[in-house]
Amino acid sequence: MENTVIVGGGHAAAALCAALAEAGQGGRIQLVCAEHDLPYQRPPLSKSFLKKADEAIASHKAAAWYAEQGIQTHLGDPVVSIDREARIVLLRSGTALPYHQLVLATGTRARTLDALPPGLHNVRVLRDATDARALRTRLNEMVASGRRLTLLGGGFIGLELAASARQLGLEVGVLEVAPRLLGRSVSALIAGHVLAHHRSMGTEVQIGVHIEGCELVGERLRSMQVDGNRVEVDELVLGIGAVPETRLASACGLAVDNGVLVDACMRTSDPAVLAIGDCAAFLAADGARLRLESVQNANDQARSAAATLLGREEPYRALPWFWSEQGPMRLQMAGLLPPISESALRSGANAGSFTLFHLRDGRLLCAESVNAPLDHMMARKLIEAGVSVDIEALTNPAIPLKSLLG
């Protein structure tokens, strides 16, 4: 393997550094991060980090590890252009990095609302450590002054943040324009359970709303017009999804369509350039093109990319799985929810815990678990095994799921 430049500071970039270092190739890596922090754990940013004033950003690896492995890091110095013909990456500082292979692990950026100008003092997003630090400070100020937090968007980030804010003691309102929460991610039954959970925590959740206008005063959002009613805004966090960060890829002429297009080995339209993680639109086993935003996807695609860089081919075929912690509720999903399936419910070991299975022709395709981590782990094994399962046995909590593996 010759000189490799990795662009990005998220889970995918960190996992790729680790895989290549394990193969003894750390001295050939240049890691370029737009942020001033080394790659760090992002899931805590919407949960424990916000609730604990003394919690630090958790780096995947310490600076000493990168130095020991020979990995050169460029922090707070983003890439401004890529010259694919010369195979040179230009950084904002003016540094030019030659590469034999380039890996884009640029992730996503927060989607914003067209009706709101950028820079409003009381409108925020939560995507990175800088956002999280500022939001934690602001939430603590709001607790002291009795302010209310409004979240626009009922996806994972918005709901995790809503639960954290409620646990801090804030009044919280969630506005979702879709007819239900988590509309692109979970089944209707799970969405209904999540809605009931947040309302039981004291969060005001409105779904199917229409945002009809915004009132600005100076550099602040004073209110929003929601379903004909004026809603005062102390602080607003936008949780309306993410956009794949493809601007560098597009500018240098790589094929892009809701992500950087890659094959099963993570190669882009230029074989010298790979893309992994949230920014990559990959080919699934059935030929469909997918883009997933999850830690699992980032880690597993990094392993596939490492194999490609090391001269092997290990196509990405990992089973997708996800998780979300929203206060005392832990939601875990294995597989992708099929458009048409037969569903079956299995009670969990504790009150309020259960798993909803989704099958087609006797094969388990997807499982959604609430506070049932052991059932989630076994569901992953059942889906990966591809075995036919008996629905009555699947839904009988007296029958161990392990026994269905055969």
C-alpha positions as CSV (number, residue, x, y, z in Angstrom):
1,M,0.0,0.0,0.0
2,E,1.3,3.4,-0.9
3,N,0.5,6.9,0.5
4,T,-3.2,7.2,1.5
5,V,-5.0,10.4,2.4
6,I,-8.2,9.9,4.5
7,V,-10.5,12.9,4.6
8,G,-12.9,13.0,7.6
9,G,-13.0,12.9,11.3
10,G,-15.9,10.5,12.1
11,H,-16.3,6.9,12.9
12,A,-15.5,5.7,9.4
13,A,-12.2,7.6,9.3
14,A,-11.2,6.3,12.8
15,A,-12.1,2.7,12.0
16,L,-10.1,2.9,8.7
17,C,-7.1,4.3,10.5
18,A,-7.3,1.4,13.0
19,A,-7.7,-1.3,10.4
20,L,-4.7,0.0,8.3
21,A,-2.6,0.5,11.4
22,E,-3.3,-3.1,12.4
23,A,-2.0,-4.2,9.0
24,G,1.2,-2.3,9.7
25,Q,0.4,0.6,7.3
26,G,0.0,3.5,9.7
27,G,3.1,5.2,8.4
28,R,1.5,5.6,5.0
29,I,-1.6,7.5,6.3
30,Q,-2.4,11.2,6.3
31,L,-5.6,12.0,8.2
32,V,-7.3,15.3,7.4
33,C,-10.0,16.5,9.8
34,A,-11.9,19.8,9.3
35,E,-12.6,19.8,13.1
36,H,-9.9,20.6,15.7
37,D,-10.7,17.4,17.6
38,L,-9.3,14.0,16.7
39,P,-12.0,11.5,15.6
40,Y,-14.4,11.0,18.5
41,Q,-17.5,9.1,19.6
42,R,-20.6,10.9,18.3
43,P,-23.6,9.0,19.8
44,P,-23.0,10.6,23.3
45,L,-23.4,14.1,21.9
46,S,-27.2,14.0,22.1
47,K,-27.3,12.0,25.3
48,S,-24.8,11.7,28.2
49,F,-22.6,14.6,27.0
50,L,-25.5,17.0,27.3
51,K,-26.5,15.8,30.7
52,K,-23.1,15.7,32.4
53,A,-21.4,19.1,32.6
54,D,-18.0,17.4,33.2
55,E,-18.1,14.8,30.4
56,A,-15.3,15.2,27.9
57,I,-15.4,14.4,24.2
58,A,-14.4,10.7,23.9
59,S,-11.8,10.3,21.3
60,H,-11.6,6.9,19.5
61,K,-7.8,7.0,20.0
62,A,-5.5,9.3,21.8
63,A,-3.0,11.6,20.0
64,A,-0.2,9.3,21.3
65,W,-1.7,6.3,19.4
66,Y,-1.7,8.2,16.1
67,A,1.9,9.2,16.7
68,E,2.9,5.6,17.6
69,Q,1.3,4.3,14.5
70,G,3.0,6.9,12.3
71,I,-0.3,8.4,11.2
72,Q,0.1,12.1,10.4
73,T,-2.9,14.2,11.4
74,H,-4.0,17.5,10.0
75,L,-6.6,19.0,12.5
76,G,-8.7,22.1,11.8
77,D,-7.3,22.2,8.3
78,P,-10.1,21.1,5.9
79,V,-9.6,20.0,2.3
80,V,-10.5,22.8,-0.2
81,S,-9.9,21.0,-3.4
82,I,-9.0,17.7,-5.0
83,D,-6.9,17.4,-8.1
84,R,-7.5,13.9,-9.3
85,E,-5.3,14.1,-12.3
86,A,-2.3,15.2,-10.3
87,R,-3.5,13.1,-7.3
88,I,-3.1,16.0,-4.9
89,V,-5.3,17.2,-2.0
90,L,-5.1,20.9,-1.2
91,L,-5.8,22.0,2.4
92,R,-7.0,25.4,3.6
93,S,-3.6,26.2,5.0
94,G,-2.1,25.8,1.6
95,T,-0.6,22.4,2.4
96,A,-0.6,20.1,-0.7
97,L,-0.8,16.3,0.1
98,P,0.0,13.9,-2.7
99,Y,-1.8,10.6,-2.6
100,H,-1.8,7.2,-4.2
101,Q,-5.2,6.4,-2.8
102,L,-7.7,8.9,-1.4
103,V,-10.6,8.0,0.9
104,L,-13.5,10.3,1.5
105,A,-15.2,9.8,4.9
106,T,-16.8,13.2,4.9
107,G,-20.1,12.2,6.6
108,T,-23.1,14.5,6.5
109,R,-24.0,18.1,7.4
110,A,-27.2,19.1,9.1
111,R,-30.2,20.0,7.0
112,T,-31.4,23.6,7.6
113,L,-34.7,25.4,7.1
114,D,-34.9,27.7,4.1
115,A,-37.2,30.0,5.9
116,L,-34.6,30.8,8.6
117,P,-31.5,32.9,7.8
118,P,-28.2,31.5,9.1
119,G,-26.7,32.9,12.2
120,L,-29.8,33.3,14.4
121,H,-28.7,33.4,18.0
122,N,-31.4,31.0,19.3
123,V,-31.5,28.5,16.4
124,R,-29.1,25.5,16.5
125,V,-28.2,22.2,15.0
126,L,-26.4,19.3,16.6
127,R,-23.9,17.5,14.4
128,D,-20.4,17.8,16.0
129,A,-18.5,18.5,19.2
130,T,-18.6,22.3,18.7
131,D,-22.4,22.2,18.4
132,A,-22.6,19.9,21.4
133,R,-20.4,22.1,23.6
134,A,-22.4,25.2,22.8
135,L,-25.7,23.4,23.2
136,R,-24.8,22.0,26.6
137,T,-23.8,25.4,27.9
138,R,-27.1,26.8,26.6
139,L,-29.2,24.1,28.1
140,N,-27.7,24.6,31.5
141,E,-28.5,28.3,31.2
142,M,-32.1,27.5,30.2
143,V,-32.6,25.2,33.2
144,A,-31.6,28.0,35.5
145,S,-33.9,30.5,33.8
146,G,-36.9,28.2,33.2
147,R,-36.8,28.5,29.4
148,R,-38.5,26.1,27.0
149,L,-36.7,24.0,24.3
150,T,-38.4,23.5,20.9
151,L,-37.3,20.8,18.5
152,L,-38.3,20.8,14.9
153,G,-38.1,17.2,13.7
154,G,-39.1,13.9,15.1
155,G,-36.2,11.8,14.0
156,F,-33.5,10.1,16.1
157,I,-31.4,13.2,16.9
158,G,-34.4,15.3,17.8
159,L,-36.0,12.6,20.0
160,E,-32.7,11.8,21.8
161,L,-32.2,15.5,22.5
162,A,-35.8,15.9,23.6
163,A,-35.3,13.0,26.2
164,S,-32.0,14.5,27.4
165,A,-33.5,17.9,27.8
166,R,-36.5,16.5,29.8
167,Q,-34.1,14.7,32.1
168,L,-32.3,18.0,32.7
169,G,-35.7,19.4,33.8
170,L,-36.5,21.6,30.8
171,E,-39.9,22.0,29.3
172,V,-39.7,20.5,25.8
173,G,-41.8,20.6,22.7
174,V,-41.3,18.6,19.5
175,L,-42.8,19.6,16.2
176,E,-43.0,17.0,13.4
177,V,-44.5,17.7,10.0
178,A,-44.8,14.0,9.0
179,P,-47.9,12.1,10.1
180,R,-45.8,10.1,12.6
181,L,-42.4,10.0,14.3
182,L,-39.4,8.3,12.7
183,G,-41.3,7.8,9.5
184,R,-38.3,6.7,7.4
185,S,-36.8,4.5,10.1
186,V,-39.2,2.3,12.0
187,S,-42.6,0.7,11.7
188,A,-45.9,2.4,12.6
189,L,-46.2,0.3,15.8
190,I,-42.8,1.3,17.0
191,A,-43.4,4.9,16.1
192,G,-46.6,4.9,18.2
193,H,-44.7,3.4,21.2
194,V,-42.0,6.1,20.9
195,L,-44.7,8.8,20.8
196,A,-46.3,7.4,23.9
197,H,-42.9,7.2,25.6
198,H,-42.0,10.8,25.0
199,R,-45.4,12.1,26.1
200,S,-45.1,10.0,29.3
201,M,-41.8,11.8,30.0
202,G,-43.7,15.1,29.8
203,T,-42.7,16.2,26.3
204,E,-45.3,18.0,24.2
205,V,-45.2,16.2,20.9
206,Q,-47.2,17.5,17.9
207,I,-47.2,15.5,14.7
208,G,-48.5,16.3,11.2
209,V,-48.1,20.0,11.8
210,H,-47.8,22.8,9.2
211,I,-45.1,25.5,9.8
212,E,-46.7,28.5,8.2
213,G,-44.3,31.3,9.0
214,C,-41.5,32.6,11.3
215,E,-41.3,35.9,13.2
216,L,-37.8,37.3,13.5
217,V,-36.7,40.1,15.8
218,G,-33.1,41.2,15.1
219,E,-30.9,38.1,15.2
220,R,-33.5,35.9,17.0
221,L,-36.4,33.8,16.1
222,R,-39.3,35.1,18.3
223,S,-42.1,32.7,17.2
224,M,-43.4,30.2,14.6
225,Q,-46.8,30.0,13.2
226,V,-47.9,26.3,13.6
227,D,-51.3,25.2,12.4
228,G,-52.6,28.7,12.7
229,N,-51.2,29.2,16.2
230,R,-48.4,31.4,17.3
231,V,-45.7,29.4,19.1
232,E,-43.2,31.4,21.2
233,V,-39.6,30.2,20.7
234,D,-37.0,30.5,23.5
235,E,-34.5,28.1,21.8
236,L,-35.0,26.0,18.6
237,V,-32.9,23.0,17.6
238,L,-33.4,21.8,14.0
239,G,-33.5,18.0,13.8
240,I,-34.8,17.7,10.2
241,G,-32.3,15.2,8.9
242,A,-28.9,15.4,7.3
243,V,-27.4,15.9,3.8
244,P,-24.5,13.8,2.6
245,E,-21.3,15.8,2.4
246,T,-20.5,15.4,-1.3
247,R,-19.4,18.9,-2.2
248,L,-15.7,17.9,-2.5
249,A,-16.6,14.8,-4.5
250,S,-18.8,16.7,-6.9
251,A,-16.3,19.5,-7.4
252,C,-13.6,17.1,-8.5
253,G,-16.0,15.3,-10.9
254,L,-16.8,12.1,-9.0
255,A,-20.2,10.5,-9.6
256,V,-22.7,11.7,-6.9
257,D,-26.4,10.9,-6.3
258,N,-27.6,11.3,-2.7
259,G,-24.1,10.4,-1.7
260,V,-20.8,9.5,-3.4
261,L,-21.5,6.5,-5.6
262,V,-19.3,3.5,-4.7
263,D,-19.2,-0.2,-5.7
264,A,-19.3,-3.0,-3.2
265,C,-15.6,-2.5,-2.4
266,M,-16.1,1.2,-1.7
267,R,-14.5,2.4,-4.9
268,T,-15.9,5.6,-6.5
269,S,-16.1,6.3,-10.2
270,D,-12.3,6.9,-9.9
271,P,-10.6,3.7,-8.7
272,A,-8.0,5.7,-6.9
273,V,-10.7,7.3,-4.7
274,L,-12.8,5.5,-2.2
275,A,-15.7,6.7,-0.1
276,I,-17.1,5.2,3.2
277,G,-19.6,6.0,5.9
278,D,-22.5,8.3,5.9
279,C,-21.4,10.0,2.6
280,A,-21.3,6.8,0.6
281,A,-24.1,5.5,-1.6
282,F,-23.2,1.8,-2.0
283,L,-24.5,-1.2,-3.9
284,A,-26.4,-3.6,-1.7
285,A,-26.4,-7.4,-2.4
286,D,-29.7,-7.1,-4.3
287,G,-28.3,-4.4,-6.6
288,A,-30.2,-1.5,-4.9
289,R,-28.3,1.6,-4.0
290,L,-28.4,2.6,-0.3
291,R,-26.9,5.2,1.9
292,L,-27.0,4.5,5.7
293,E,-26.2,6.8,8.6
294,S,-25.0,4.6,11.4
295,V,-21.9,3.6,13.4
296,Q,-22.2,0.0,12.2
297,N,-22.2,1.1,8.6
298,A,-19.2,3.3,9.1
299,N,-17.2,0.6,10.9
300,D,-18.0,-2.2,8.4
301,Q,-17.4,-0.1,5.3
302,A,-14.1,0.9,6.8
303,R,-13.1,-2.7,7.0
304,S,-14.1,-3.3,3.4
305,A,-12.2,-0.2,2.3
306,A,-9.1,-1.4,4.2
307,A,-9.2,-4.6,2.3
308,T,-9.4,-2.8,-1.0
309,L,-6.5,-0.5,-0.1
310,L,-4.4,-3.6,0.9
311,G,-5.0,-5.3,-2.5
312,R,-7.8,-7.6,-1.5
313,E,-11.5,-7.6,-2.3
314,E,-14.0,-8.0,0.6
315,P,-17.3,-6.6,-0.7
316,Y,-19.5,-4.9,1.9
317,R,-22.3,-7.3,2.8
318,A,-22.8,-6.5,6.5
319,L,-26.2,-6.7,8.1
320,P,-27.3,-3.1,9.0
321,W,-28.2,-2.5,12.6
322,F,-28.9,0.7,14.6
323,W,-29.7,1.9,18.1
324,S,-31.1,4.9,19.8
325,E,-31.3,5.8,23.5
326,Q,-34.1,8.1,24.4
327,G,-34.2,8.5,28.1
328,P,-34.9,5.2,29.7
329,M,-35.9,3.6,26.4
330,R,-33.3,1.8,24.3
331,L,-34.5,1.1,20.7
332,Q,-32.5,-1.3,18.6
333,M,-33.0,-2.4,15.0
334,A,-31.5,-5.2,13.0
335,G,-32.0,-5.4,9.2
336,L,-33.9,-3.0,7.0
337,L,-37.7,-2.7,7.3
338,P,-39.2,-4.3,4.2
339,P,-42.1,-2.5,2.5
340,I,-44.3,-5.6,2.7
341,S,-44.0,-8.2,5.5
342,E,-45.7,-10.2,8.1
343,S,-45.2,-8.9,11.6
344,A,-45.0,-10.7,14.9
345,L,-44.6,-9.5,18.5
346,R,-42.5,-11.2,21.2
347,S,-42.6,-10.0,24.8
348,G,-39.3,-9.3,26.5
349,A,-37.8,-10.4,29.8
350,N,-38.9,-7.2,31.6
351,A,-42.1,-5.1,31.7
352,G,-42.3,-2.8,28.8
353,S,-39.7,-4.7,26.7
354,F,-40.5,-6.4,23.5
355,T,-39.4,-7.1,19.9
356,L,-41.3,-6.7,16.7
357,F,-40.2,-9.1,14.0
358,H,-40.8,-8.7,10.3
359,L,-40.8,-11.7,8.1
360,R,-41.4,-12.7,4.5
361,D,-42.0,-16.3,3.4
362,G,-40.9,-17.5,6.7
363,R,-37.6,-15.7,6.7
364,L,-36.8,-13.1,9.3
365,L,-35.8,-9.8,7.6
366,C,-35.9,-7.2,10.3
367,A,-36.3,-6.9,14.1
368,E,-37.1,-3.8,16.2
369,S,-36.4,-4.2,19.9
370,V,-37.4,-2.0,22.8
371,N,-35.3,-2.5,26.0
372,A,-34.6,-6.1,24.8
373,P,-30.9,-6.2,24.0
374,L,-30.5,-9.9,24.2
375,D,-33.3,-10.5,21.8
376,H,-31.8,-7.9,19.5
377,M,-28.5,-9.8,19.4
378,M,-30.2,-13.1,18.7
379,A,-32.3,-11.5,16.0
380,R,-29.2,-10.3,14.3
381,K,-27.9,-13.9,14.2
382,L,-31.1,-15.2,12.9
383,I,-31.3,-12.7,10.1
384,E,-27.6,-13.3,9.2
385,A,-28.2,-17.1,9.1
386,G,-31.1,-16.7,6.7
387,V,-33.0,-19.6,8.3
388,S,-36.7,-20.2,8.1
389,V,-38.4,-19.6,11.4
390,D,-41.7,-20.7,12.9
391,I,-43.7,-17.6,13.9
392,E,-45.3,-19.3,16.9
393,A,-41.9,-20.2,18.3
394,L,-40.5,-16.7,17.4
395,T,-43.3,-15.0,19.5
396,N,-43.2,-17.4,22.4
397,P,-40.9,-15.9,25.1
398,A,-40.6,-19.3,26.7
399,I,-38.7,-20.6,23.7
400,P,-35.1,-19.2,23.5
401,L,-34.4,-17.5,20.2
402,K,-31.0,-19.3,20.1
403,S,-32.8,-22.6,19.6
404,L,-34.3,-21.3,16.3
405,L,-30.8,-21.2,14.8
406,G,-31.0,-25.0,14.4
